[in-house]
């Protein structure tokens, strides 16, 4: 928002108000464990509170300020044991309760109090591992989940597009996999079925940032992946490499799409979606130097839409929004005594904003540098300095979708086209005790 407020000379881009989003999260976890015959048991309880506060200086169509609160608590218990010499079993039971409590929204034509919502969940799962040989392992898992959504009643706020939904659902999930080694190379493959309900943000929105849809359907998917990894070590030179391919076929995929004149994003079900991709990870170490490069490539399709059709019966499927076709991260570090220096490059490209593929998010290249020092004579104390977006990149050229005169310069944005910050300097001090 800060970048857009400054405006872009020579374009029709209007400066936008200075919007701020502040969030805080508090998490408490207590876990105990102990031995059991041929294995061990555990029990865990947790509590979580999240606050999200939004504020805008001037917007007639949204609250000037609002505060949403999410409170959750849960518990789980399970054990892991050997059924036989080469067979191990792990089981878990868990339950949780969540409460979404939006505060009053101020600044609308009439201040309004949104209705809250709650969700209770219960589940049980089991994992089975079979170590057929020293270099070959088979695994399988199954899980059942039950959740119930309930709302406080109809919403009174003008920002809601529908009344909150209530209901109970149950979904089983499962997966199978294998891993085996051939010389220095380890191969792995997995496949399974997944399911998840819409989150509170997706179902009810976050005022000033996202619009929700109370009637979103549960997202389900079939997934597969296969890959290989290896490591090597020759004197002072060592490294590792991993290459994986994966695919997902999803029904009712939940994603955010831009709607309305304000360009807010609304949670929407994509009837049928396909995601195919590959990942590569390379790490090289030579004396005090280290290089890490990670690559992700995606080929996605919204199979419920047609982008264009040249021949009857032939349909070009649009790319799924918010998912870059290319994401490359590289990091070069050098260690000198108790200090370490870093230079990084992050490249993201081939991303679209809308569900037709008409609004593209141009490729961006961001540079960063950093350094940290393990303070001598102060065990566990580390001081770090990081500079992100080193060259203060603020704008990129967008294709002339709405401008007949051609490309226009607009602030760089994330997957939701929200402006990213310019150069940022972060100083941190961290203390870790090993006692």
C-alpha positions in Angstrom: 0.0 0.0 0.0 2.9 2.4 0.8 4.2 1.9 -2.8 0.9 2.7 -4.4 0.4 5.7 -2.2 3.3 7.3 -3.9 1.8 6.9 -7.3 3.7 6.2 -10.5 4.5 9.2 -12.7 3.4 9.1 -16.3 0.6 6.5 -15.8 -3.1 6.6 -15.0 -2.5 4.8 -11.7 -4.3 6.6 -8.9 -2.6 6.8 -5.5 -4.4 4.5 -3.1 -4.9 5.2 0.6 -2.4 4.0 3.2 -3.7 0.7 4.3 -2.2 -1.2 7.3 -2.6 -4.8 8.4 -1.3 -5.7 11.9 -1.3 -9.3 13.2 -0.3 -11.1 16.4 -0.2 -14.7 17.3 0.2 -16.4 20.7 0.6 -20.2 20.9 1.0 -22.4 24.0 1.9 -26.1 23.7 2.4 -28.7 26.4 3.6 -32.2 25.4 4.4 -35.2 27.5 5.7 -38.6 26.4 6.9 -41.9 27.8 7.9 -45.5 26.9 5.4 -48.2 26.1 6.1 -51.8 25.2 8.2 -51.8 22.0 7.6 -48.1 21.5 6.4 -44.9 23.1 3.3 -42.8 23.7 2.6 -39.1 23.7 -0.1 -36.6 24.7 -0.3 -32.9 23.6 -2.5 -29.9 24.4 -2.3 -26.5 22.8 -4.0 -23.1 22.7 -3.7 -20.4 20.0 -5.0 -16.9 19.7 -4.6 -14.8 16.5 -5.5 -11.1 16.1 -5.7 -9.3 12.8 -6.3 -5.6 12.7 -7.0 -3.7 9.4 -7.1 0.1 8.9 -7.5 2.3 5.9 -7.4 6.1 5.7 -10.0 6.7 3.0 -12.3 4.0 1.5 -16.1 4.5 1.2 -16.6 0.8 0.4 -14.8 -0.8 3.3 -14.4 -0.4 7.1 -11.9 2.3 8.1 -10.8 -0.1 10.9 -11.7 -3.6 12.1 -10.3 -6.3 14.4 -10.8 -10.1 13.9 -9.9 -12.6 16.5 -9.4 -16.4 16.1 -9.1 -18.6 19.2 -8.4 -22.3 19.1 -7.6 -25.1 21.5 -7.0 -28.8 21.0 -5.5 -32.0 22.2 -4.1 -35.2 20.7 -2.7 -38.5 21.9 -1.1 -41.5 20.3 1.5 -44.1 20.4 4.1 -45.8 18.1 5.1 -49.4 18.5 6.6 -52.3 16.6 4.2 -55.0 15.4 7.0 -57.2 14.2 10.8 -56.9 13.6 10.3 -55.0 10.3 6.8 -53.5 10.9 5.9 -50.4 12.9 2.6 -48.8 13.6 1.7 -45.2 14.8 -1.8 -44.1 15.7 -3.2 -40.8 16.8 -6.5 -39.4 18.1 -7.1 -35.6 18.1 -9.8 -33.1 18.7 -9.9 -29.3 18.6 -12.3 -26.3 18.8 -12.0 -23.0 17.0 -13.8 -19.8 17.4 -13.8 -16.9 14.9 -14.9 -13.6 16.6 -15.0 -10.6 14.3 -15.2 -7.3 16.1 -17.3 -4.3 15.1 -16.4 -2.7 11.7 -16.2 1.1 11.9 -16.4 3.6 9.2 -19.2 2.2 7.1 -22.4 4.0 6.4 -23.6 2.2 9.5 -21.1 0.6 12.0 -21.8 -3.1 12.0 -21.0 -6.2 14.1 -20.4 -9.3 12.1 -21.6 -12.7 13.3 -19.0 -15.1 14.7 -18.6 -18.7 13.9 -17.1 -21.8 15.5 -15.8 -25.2 14.3 -15.2 -28.4 16.2 -13.0 -31.2 14.7 -12.2 -34.7 15.6 -10.0 -37.2 13.8 -8.1 -40.5 14.0 -5.3 -41.8 11.9 -2.8 -44.6 11.6 0.6 -44.9 9.8 2.1 -48.3 8.9 5.8 -48.8 7.9 7.2 -52.0 6.5 11.0 -52.1 6.2 11.2 -54.9 3.7 15.0 -54.6 3.4 17.7 -52.3 4.6 17.2 -50.2 1.5 13.5 -50.6 0.8 10.6 -49.3 2.8 6.8 -49.4 2.1 4.4 -47.1 3.9 0.7 -46.5 4.1 -1.5 -44.2 6.1 -5.2 -43.7 6.6 -7.2 -41.1 8.5 -10.8 -40.0 9.1 -11.9 -36.5 10.0 -15.2 -35.1 11.2 -15.9 -31.4 11.5 -18.9 -29.3 12.3 -19.3 -25.6 11.5 -21.8 -23.4 13.3 -22.6 -19.7 13.1 -24.1 -17.3 15.6 -26.8 -16.2 13.1 -27.3 -14.0 10.2 -24.8 -11.3 9.5 -25.8 -7.6 9.9 -22.9 -6.1 8.1 -23.1 -4.7 4.7 -19.7 -6.3 3.8 -21.2 -9.8 3.9 -22.4 -11.4 0.7 -24.3 -14.3 2.2 -25.3 -15.6 5.6 -22.8 -17.9 7.4 -23.3 -21.6 6.7 -23.6 -24.4 9.2 -23.2 -28.2 8.7 -21.3 -31.4 9.5 -19.0 -33.2 7.1 -16.8 -36.3 7.3 -13.9 -37.2 4.9 -11.5 -40.1 4.8 -8.0 -39.6 3.5 -5.2 -42.0 2.8 -1.8 -42.4 1.0 0.7 -45.1 0.1 4.4 -44.7 -0.6 7.7 -46.4 -1.2 11.3 -45.5 -0.9 14.3 -47.5 -2.0 18.0 -46.9 -2.5 20.2 -47.9 -5.5 23.8 -47.1 -4.7 24.1 -43.5 -3.6 20.7 -42.6 -5.0 17.4 -42.8 -3.1 14.1 -43.0 -5.0 10.7 -42.3 -3.6 7.1 -42.3 -4.8 3.8 -41.5 -3.1 0.1 -41.2 -4.0 -3.1 -40.5 -2.0 -6.3 -38.7 -1.5 -6.7 -35.4 0.5 -9.5 -33.3 1.8 -9.8 -30.0 3.7 -12.7 -27.7 4.7 -12.6 -24.0 3.9 -10.8 -21.9 6.5 -12.5 -19.1 8.4 -10.8 -16.5 6.2 -12.0 -18.3 3.1 -15.5 -18.8 4.5 -16.1 -15.5 6.2 -13.4 -13.2 4.8 -11.2 -10.6 6.5 -12.6 -7.2 6.2 -10.5 -4.8 4.2 -8.4 -7.6 2.8 -10.4 -10.7 1.6 -14.0 -11.5 0.9 -15.3 -14.8 2.0 -18.0 -17.2 0.7 -19.9 -19.0 3.6 -21.1 -21.7 1.2 -17.7 -22.9 -0.1 -17.5 -26.6 -0.7 -14.8 -28.8 0.8 -11.7 -29.1 -1.3 -10.7 -32.7 -2.3 -7.8 -33.9 -4.4 -5.8 -36.9 -5.6 -2.1 -36.4 -5.5 1.0 -38.3 -6.8 4.8 -37.6 -6.6 8.0 -39.3 -7.5 11.6 -38.2 -7.2 15.2 -39.0 -6.3 17.9 -37.6 -4.1 21.6 -38.1 -3.6 24.6 -36.8 -1.6 28.3 -36.8 -2.2 31.5 -35.9 -0.4 35.0 -35.6 -1.9 37.6 -34.0 0.4 36.5 -30.4 1.1 33.8 -30.5 -1.6 30.4 -31.9 -0.8 26.9 -31.5 -2.1 23.4 -32.8 -2.5 20.8 -32.8 -5.2 17.1 -33.7 -5.2 14.7 -33.8 -8.2 10.9 -34.4 -7.8 7.8 -34.4 -9.9 4.3 -34.1 -8.6 0.7 -33.8 -9.8 -2.6 -32.9 -8.2 -6.2 -33.3 -9.5 -8.5 -31.3 -7.3 -12.2 -30.9 -7.1 -13.6 -27.7 -5.6 -10.2 -26.2 -5.3 -10.4 -23.1 -3.1 -8.7 -20.0 -4.5 -9.0 -16.2 -4.3 -10.2 -14.3 -7.4 -10.4 -10.5 -7.9 -13.9 -9.1 -7.9 -15.5 -5.7 -8.0 -14.1 -2.2 -8.8 -12.0 -2.2 -5.6 -10.0 -5.3 -6.8 -10.6 -7.2 -3.5 -10.1 -11.0 -3.7 -12.9 -13.4 -2.9 -12.7 -17.0 -2.0 -14.1 -19.2 -4.8 -14.4 -22.9 -5.6 -12.7 -24.0 -8.9 -14.8 -27.0 -10.0 -11.9 -29.0 -11.4 -8.2 -28.1 -11.4 -5.0 -29.7 -12.5 -1.5 -28.9 -11.1 1.6 -30.6 -12.5 5.1 -29.5 -11.4 8.7 -30.3 -10.8 11.1 -29.3 -8.0 14.9 -29.3 -7.9 17.1 -28.5 -5.0 20.9 -28.2 -5.3 23.4 -27.5 -2.4 27.1 -27.2 -2.9 29.8 -26.7 -0.2 33.4 -25.8 -0.8 35.5 -24.9 2.2 33.7 -21.9 3.8 31.5 -21.2 0.8 28.0 -22.6 0.3 25.6 -22.3 -2.6 21.9 -23.3 -2.4 19.6 -23.2 -5.4 15.9 -24.2 -5.4 13.7 -24.3 -8.4 9.9 -24.9 -8.8 8.1 -25.1 -12.1 4.3 -25.4 -12.3 1.9 -26.1 -15.1 -1.7 -25.5 -13.9 -5.1 -25.5 -15.5 -8.6 -24.6 -14.5 -10.5 -27.4 -16.2 -13.9 -25.9 -15.5 -13.2 -22.9 -17.7 -12.3 -22.3 -21.4 -9.9 -19.5 -22.2 -10.4 -19.8 -25.9 -11.8 -22.3 -28.4 -10.5 -22.2 -32.0 -12.1 -25.5 -33.1 -15.4 -26.8 -32.0 -14.8 -29.1 -29.0 -11.3 -27.8 -28.5 -10.8 -25.8 -25.3 -7.7 -24.0 -24.0 -7.8 -24.1 -20.2 -6.7 -21.0 -18.4 -3.9 -21.1 -15.8 -4.8 -21.2 -12.1 -4.4 -17.7 -10.6 -1.8 -17.0 -7.9 0.5 -19.9 -8.8 3.8 -18.9 -10.5 5.0 -21.0 -13.4 8.6 -20.3 -12.3 10.1 -19.8 -8.8 13.8 -19.8 -8.4 15.7 -19.0 -5.2 19.5 -18.9 -4.8 21.6 -18.2 -1.8 25.4 -17.8 -1.6 27.0 -17.7 1.8 30.5 -17.3 3.1 31.6 -18.1 6.7 34.4 -16.2 8.3 35.0 -17.2 11.9 31.9 -16.5 14.0 30.4 -14.4 11.2 28.5 -15.4 8.0 27.6 -13.3 5.0 24.9 -14.0 2.5 23.7 -12.8 -1.0 20.4 -14.1 -2.4 18.3 -13.8 -5.5 14.6 -14.7 -5.8 12.9 -14.9 -9.2 9.1 -15.3 -9.6 7.4 -15.4 -13.0 4.6 -16.6 -15.1 1.8 -15.8 -12.6 -1.7 -14.6 -13.4 -4.1 -12.8 -11.1 -7.5 -13.7 -12.5 -9.2 -16.9 -13.5 -9.1 -16.2 -17.3 -5.3 -15.6 -17.5 -5.9 -12.1 -18.9 -4.2 -10.3 -16.0 -0.6 -11.3 -15.7 1.8 -10.6 -12.8 5.1 -9.7 -14.5 8.3 -11.5 -13.6 10.2 -9.9 -10.7 13.7 -10.4 -9.5 14.5 -9.4 -5.9 18.0 -9.3 -4.4 18.9 -9.5 -0.8 22.0 -9.5 1.4 22.5 -10.4 5.0 25.0 -11.2 7.8 24.9 -12.7 11.2 27.4 -12.9 14.0 27.6 -15.4 16.9 28.8 -13.0 19.6 32.1 -14.2 21.1 32.0 -15.0 24.8 28.2 -14.8 24.8 27.1 -18.4 24.1 23.7 -18.6 22.3 23.6 -14.9 21.3 23.3 -14.2 17.6 23.0 -10.7 16.0 21.7 -10.6 12.4 21.2 -7.9 9.8 19.2 -8.5 6.6 18.4 -6.2 3.7 15.6 -7.4 1.5 14.8 -5.9 -1.9 18.3 -4.6 -2.0 17.9 -2.4 -5.1 14.5 -1.0 -4.0 12.5 -2.4 -6.9 9.1 -0.7 -6.8 7.5 -1.1 -10.2 7.3 -3.4 -13.2 5.7 -3.1 -16.6 2.3 -4.7 -16.8 0.9 -5.6 -20.2 -1.8 -3.3 -21.6 -4.8 -5.2 -20.5 -6.9 -2.1 -19.7 -4.7 0.5 -21.3 -4.9 0.6 -25.1 -1.7 2.6 -25.2 0.3 -0.4 -24.2 2.3 -1.5 -21.1 2.1 0.5 -17.9 4.3 0.7 -14.8 2.6 -0.5 -11.6 3.9 -1.4 -8.2 5.3 -5.0 -7.9 2.7 -7.3 -6.2 2.4 -10.7 -4.5 0.2 -13.5 -5.7 -2.9 -11.4 -4.8 -1.4 -8.3 -6.6 -1.0 -6.5 -3.3 2.1 -4.1 -3.4 5.3 -5.5 -1.9 7.5 -3.3 0.2 10.6 -1.6 -1.1 14.0 -1.9 0.5 13.6 -3.3 4.0 16.2 -3.5 6.7 15.8 -6.0 9.6 18.0 -6.2 12.7 17.5 -9.1 15.1 19.1 -10.4 18.2 18.4 -14.0 19.2 19.3 -16.0 22.2 19.1 -19.8 22.5 19.8 -21.7 25.7 20.9 -25.4 25.4 20.5 -26.0 29.2 
